[in-house]
Amino acid sequence: MSVHGVPEKVSIRLIAQSLRRGWLDFLDMALVSMGFAACFVVIGIVLMTGFVTIGMGPMVPPLIGGFMLFGPVSMAGYHALLAARKAGQSPRLGVAYGAMRHTPRPVWVMGLFCCFMVLLWLTDAGTLYSFMVGEWRHDWMSVLPHSSQLLRFHFGAAIMGGALSLIVYTVTVHAVPLLVRGQGTLVTAVTASVRAVGRSLFAHLLWAVLLALTVMASIFLLPALLVVLPVVAYASIHWNKTVFPEGANDTSA
């Protein structure tokens, strides 16, 4: 067994519980939480505008899906805000950015892994784009599948991206929070994450679909991401602590 022991088997009802706790955390720290999310919103706007400007509007949805894969890396900042509030300190943006700057090296390794998977997704989507669309689209309407041609492209890109996203999700959903919490090494954290997903597969798949649909929809309406990203981040932290309770026996066989 890994140093994390046997992960708890979780049920679907804990999804609603985690989301409710994430929402309450957001309400307690709304301004600083939205302030930290703002940098991701700005990056999203710049990337989306850049793709449309260069004539690759239909590539925006795969870009959004790839951009979403970096979400787990932001966990360090939101975890620090929760820890500061718990310690009776004032949650400030400096706390969140400082936590990102001093994030353990394994977390950045996970970030590089996510980056590689994003590039793989965009490369595959770009190849598909050249075959199925094959022309420059500078209009924002091309972002949406309003024609049969674009619908086929988006469907194909979603199938490829979905497989890659499932791999990233399985590896990072618990590994990143565990590493941020200072529990275990990169290998043991990844092993624990994969084991946890396998132990409560249906609940984790439902959690993944819920997060993907919510975050994807929010990125299309970017101001909504200011609220959705922190709520999801806090909820994910609580979800992780439900599966791997603090103080649990890390050496159980």
BELBEL-V175191 format. One record per pair of residues at least 24 apart in sequence whose ideal C-beta (glycine too) atoms are under 6 Angstrom apart, sorted by the first residue. I is the first residue (numbers start at 0). GAP is how many residues later the second one is. D is the distance in whole Angstrom. If there is no record, write none. Layout:
BEGIN
i: (I,I)
gap: (GAP,GAP)
d: (D,D)
END
This chain:
BEGIN
i: (0,1,1,1,2,2,2,3,3,3,3,4,4,4,5,6,6,6,6,6,7,8,8,9,9,9,9,11,13,14,17,17,17,18,20,21,21,21,22,24,25,25,28,28,31,31,32,33,34,35,35,36,36,36,40,40,43,43,44,51,54,54,56,56,56,57,57,57,57,57,58,59,60,61,61,61,63,64,65,65,65,67,68,68,68,69,71,71,72,74,74,74,74,75,75,75,77,78,78,103,105,105,106,108,109,109,113,116,116,120,120,123,124,127,127,168,169,169,173,176,176,195)
gap: (252,186,189,190,181,185,247,180,188,240,246,244,245,247,246,188,189,192,236,237,235,190,191,190,193,232,233,191,228,192,217,220,221,216,217,209,212,213,208,209,204,205,52,62,59,61,197,192,58,41,60,189,192,193,181,184,175,178,177,88,81,83,80,85,86,75,79,84,92,95,70,83,93,63,95,99,155,96,52,55,56,147,45,49,99,44,100,104,38,101,102,105,158,24,27,104,155,101,158,75,73,80,72,77,62,66,54,47,51,40,43,36,32,28,29,39,24,27,66,60,63,47)
d: (5,4,5,5,5,5,5,6,4,6,6,5,5,4,6,6,4,5,5,6,5,6,5,5,5,6,6,5,6,6,4,5,4,5,5,5,4,3,5,4,5,5,6,5,5,6,4,4,5,5,5,5,4,6,5,5,6,6,6,6,3,5,4,3,5,6,6,5,6,6,6,4,6,4,5,6,5,5,4,5,6,5,5,5,5,6,4,4,4,5,6,6,6,5,4,5,4,5,6,6,5,4,5,6,6,6,6,5,5,5,5,5,4,5,6,5,6,5,5,6,4,5)
END
